[in-house]
Amino acid sequence: MGSNIDLSQLSNFLKDRTSKISDNMAEAMELCGDKVVSDIKYSMDHTERNMERSYYTNNATIVHHPSKPYNPPAVDTGNLKNTIRHEVYKNGKEVYGIVGTTQKDPDYGLYLEYGTSDGRIAPRPWLKPAMRKNNDFIRTAIAKAVQNTLTGGNK
């Protein structure tokens, strides 16, 4: 009535799957990072602007209408938007991803995300909302990577 399990075959299968899981997880993390970055940039391009407020940019030739507080930041020069990236790192069996900005002034993205303590800049979150929006997508992609690894799939 019972089935015989060849432990050496099971051991070999698990060793093979273990070596593939980090590759499958890295692929899933790349997919997730692409999606989050895309959503961040989309939200910046389509945010609601505060038309009652305006100022000239640093080059004093373009009038900028900022986004309304608590909406993603409106694109002016594109410096923040153009530096939003994701990276996926593999360290042995560990795989992790980072989404953020490579901008030279690292505080700028934080000031927009959380606002400044002096109130000069109201919060205009761009990272956390994109992460929350993609939470289910990320969980599903990681679950599929694990499932595909265990069932012998590659993707």
N, C-alpha and C positions, 0 to 999 in steps of 0.2 A: 504494500500500500504506500509506503514512503518512497521517496526518491533518493537516490544516492548522489551526493555532491562530491565532485572531485575537488578537494581542497587546493590542490596545486593549480588547477585551471582557474578556480575562483581567485586565488592569490595573484596569478598572472593577469587576469582580467582587471582586478582592482589596481594593480601597479600601472597597467596601461592607461586606465581611466585617470588615475592620479596625475600622470604626466601630461594628460590632455586637458585637464580641467583649467589650468591657469591660462592656456591658450584660448579656450572657449570663453572664459571669464573676461580676458583682455578684449576679445572681439565684442562681447556684450557691452563692456565699459566704453569702448570706442563709439559704439552706436549710441549709447546713452549720452556721452559727452557731446557728440555732434548734435543730438536733439536738444539738449539744454542750451547750448551755445546758440543754435538757430532760433530758439524761442526767445532768448534774451535779446538778440539783435532785432527780431521782429517786434518785440514789445517796445523797444526804443524808437523804432521807425514809426510806430502807430500809436504812440502815447498821446494823451490829451494835453494840449498846450494851454498855458495861462496867457491868453491874449491881452489881458489887462496889464500885464507886466512885460517890459522889454528892456533890453540894454544892448549896447554895442559889444561885439566880441573884441578880443585883444587886438585884432588888426584894424578895428574901428571902421570897418566897411560893411559889415553884415549885422543887421539887427537880429538879436536872438530873443525868442519867446520861450522861456523855460517851461518845462512840464509843470503840471499842477502838483503840489506836494502829495506824497503817498502814491504817485503814479511813477512808472519808470522814467528815467531821465530822457529828455528830448535831445536828439542829436543836433549838435552845433558844428563843431569841428570834426567830429568823428573819432577823436583821440581815444576815448574810452571804448566805444563800440568796436573800433578796428583792432583793439588789443585784447579782446576777450577770446580766450583760448581754453582748451582742455588738454590735459595730458593723462596718459595711462602709464602706470609704472608696474613692472613685474620684478619682484624680489624673491627669488626662489619660488615658493608656492603661494606667496602673497601677491595679490593684484589690487591696486587701488587707483582711483581717478581723482583728479583735481580740476575744478573749473574756476577760473578767475581772470584777472587782467595782468598783462605784462607791461602795463604802462609805467613810465619812468617815475611818476609820482604815485606810489602805491596807496597813499592816503586818499586820493581823489575818489576812487571807487568806493572806499569805506565811507567817506563823507556823504556821497550820494546815497549809499545803501541805508545808512543809519542817521544821517543829518549830523550837524556839528553841535557840540555842547553849548556854544554861545548862541545858537539859534539862527546864525547867518544863513545856513543851508538847511532847509527842511528835508526830512527823509524822502528819498525817491528810490525806493528799493527796486533792484533789478535782478539780483542773484537769488535771494530766498524765494521770491514768487515763482521763478522758473523751476527751481528745485521742487517746490511743493506741487506745481502743476504737473511735473513729470514723475512724481513719486510712484504712481502705479506703473507707468511705462518702465521705469528702472527696475522695480521689483519683478515685473513680468520678464524682462530681458535676462535678468540674472537667473530667475527660476528656469527659463528655457535653456540657458547655457548649462546649468547643472543637470537638468533632465536629459538634454542631448548627450552630455558627457556620459551619463550612466547608461543610456540606452544605445550608445555606440554611434550616435549621430555626430556630424562634424559642425553643424551650424545650429 
